[in-house]
């Protein structure tokens, strides 16, 4: 069914969540054994910590950046990048901060929560690669503190990414969710926006989601990389 829709669709948008990242070996922050179970995010990954608990903030995010060094984009990331080049899909909306879609070669990506691949100065805004954190260099040349280019607790999501995500969702005639529990706002609104505008909605997640009732097709208990490989082979066989 999904294969046929991919072939027929004139405008396909993909939303990716934590399930996409965990297949690269990254921990899911919101799962029962995820990182948020061990640390209070409002205490560490927040604007407040940046101002009041800076050593813990640096330690926490250096740990996350180092975790990225051990992981790479998986087959699913590479297939989505290939599909974008081939015109099979048009854009990606992601809740993930690993930057793996861009690393795999995807260009039209709305990063709703920013990226851990970059850090920037909290004062002047100058951008650096995340190896600054790897090397424990937390200060900008202007004297300001370097912070990861992700959305912290207590911050608004980037307006440009939100606008792009909303516009892409409205244009979609096929909207595919990959590895998102769809519990976080506003990301869980984009499938509904697409559906309201006439899109075929496919939700692929390890567990059922609250939005499954709105989906035209649901696929559970499948690895994303394996499923996309099967679909890619089906497209090639046409």
N, C-alpha and C positions, 0 to 999 in steps of 0.2 A: 504493500500500500504506500509506504513512505517513499520507496524507490520510484514508483509511478509519479507521485506528487513532485519529487525532485526533478524528474524529467520534464514534467508539464509546466512547472512554475516559471513565471517571468521575473519574479522578485522574491528571493529567499533570504530571510534574516535568521541568524542563530544567536540564542542567548546561552552563555555558558556560566556554570556555577562551580562550587567546590568539588563536585564529583569529577570534573574535568581535570582539576589539579591533582587530586589524590592519586590518579592513575600515573602521575609522574613521580609519585613518592612523597608529595608534600602532605603534611597533616591537615585535616579538616578542622578548622577552628571551632565549628559549631556542633560537631558530633559529640556523642557522649564521652568519648575518650580523647577529644580534641584539646587544643591548647587552652581554650577558654575555661576548661574544667580545672586547669592547674593554676591559672593566674586570673585575677580580676581585671578585665580589659579596661574598665573605667578608671582603674588606678594606674595602669601602665601605658596603654596605647591611646593616650588622650592628650588633649591640649593642656590639661591641668598638669599632667606628668611632665610635659615638655618644660613647663615653668617651675614646677615644685619638686619633681622627683626625677631629675635629669639623668642621673647615673643609671637608675633602673630602666629608664626609657631607652638610653643608648644600649644597654646590655640586652634588653628584650629584642630590639630591632636588629642589632648586630647578629644575634642568634638566628633571626629570621632570614637575614641576607645571606649568612653562611649556609643556611639550609637550602637556599636557592642554588648555591654553587654545586651541590651534590645531585641536583635534579636537572632534567632537560625536557624540552617538549616531547610528547609521545606521538605515536602514530596518528592519533586523532587530531592533534594540533596541525601536523604536517598535511593531513588530508584536507582539512578546512582551508589551509593556505593554498593548496593546489586547486581546490574547488573555486576559490575566489579568482585565481588567475584564469581559470577555464570558464568563468561566468556562471558556474553552477549555483554559487551563493553570492550575495551582494555585500553583506556586512555582518559583523559580529558585535554583539553587546556582551560584555563580560563583567561579572562580579569579582573576578579574581585579580589579584595584584602581582602575580608572578611574572607578568610580561611575556609569557610563553607564546601567546598568539603572534605577537610582533616578532619574537625570536624565530618562530617557525616560518615567517614570511608573510603573514596576513598584514594588510595595509589599512583596510577600512574597519577599524576597531574602536568602539566606544568603551573606554576603561572607566566604569562607573566609580570605582573606588581607588583610582590612581594606579601607580606602579612602584614596586620595590626595586626595580632596575635602576632607578634614579634617586638622588637625594638633592635637596636644595636648601639654600640659606633661609632661615626663618625671618631674617631681617631684610636682606637685599633681594632675595629671590634667585640668586645665581644658581645654576644647575650643575651638578656633577654626577659622574657614574657612581654606582653603589660601592665601588672598591674603596672609597673613602671610609666607609663603615668597616669593611673587611680589615683595613689597615688601622682601625681605631683612630681615624682622623675626623673629629666631630666639629671642627671649627672652620668657618669660611675665612677667606683672606680679609674680609671686612670686619671680622671679629664676632660675627653672628654665629648662632648654633646651626649645624646642619641637621636636617630632619628628613626622613624618607618622604618621597613624593606620593604618599598614600593619604587617604582620608582618615583622619584620627577621630576617635569618639569626641563628640562635641563640635565637629565641623560639618559644614554643608558639603554635599556632593558637588563635583565640578559642573558648572552650568553648561559648558560646551558639550560634555559627554552626555548629560541628561537630555539636552535638546536634540542631539544627533540620535540618541536611542529612541526618543519619542517619534521623531520624523521617520526613521527607518521602520519602526513598528507600524506606523500608519500606511506605509507604502507596501508592506509585505503581502504577498498572496500565499506564501508558505512561511510559517514561523515555527522554528524548531528549538525546543528547550533541551539542553544537554547538561545533565548533572547538577540541577538546582532543585532544592527542596521548596523553592518559591515561598519562603516564609518571610523574606526581608523586603520591606518597602524601600524605594519605589520599584526595584527590579521586578517584583511580582506583578506590577501593573502593566508591563510592556506586552506580555502574552495576551492580556485582556484587551489592550488597545488594538493589537493586531486582529484579534478575533472579532471585535466590534466593527472593524473595517473590512470584514469579509475574508480574513485569512484562514487557511487550513492550519489548525494548531496541533503539533505533535510534541508530546512531553516524554522525554527519555530520562529516567532517573532510577537509581537503584531501588528506592522505596517509593510508594505512592505519595502524591502531593495533594494539597488542598484544592489545587486548580485542575486536578484530573477530570472533574465533572464537566469542565468547559472544553476539554480537549477532544479533537476528532479522532486522535489515535494516542495510545499510551504504550510505552514499552518499559518494563521493569526488570530488575535483576540481570542486566546485561552490561558488560564492560563497553564503555563508549568507543574506545579505540578499535575493538573487534567489530562492533556494529558498523562503524563508519567505513572500515576496511571492506566489509561485505557489501555495503551500499556502493562504494567506489568501484568494486569489481563488477557490480550489477550495471553501473553507468557505462563502464568500459565495454561491456558485452552488447550494448545496444546497437 
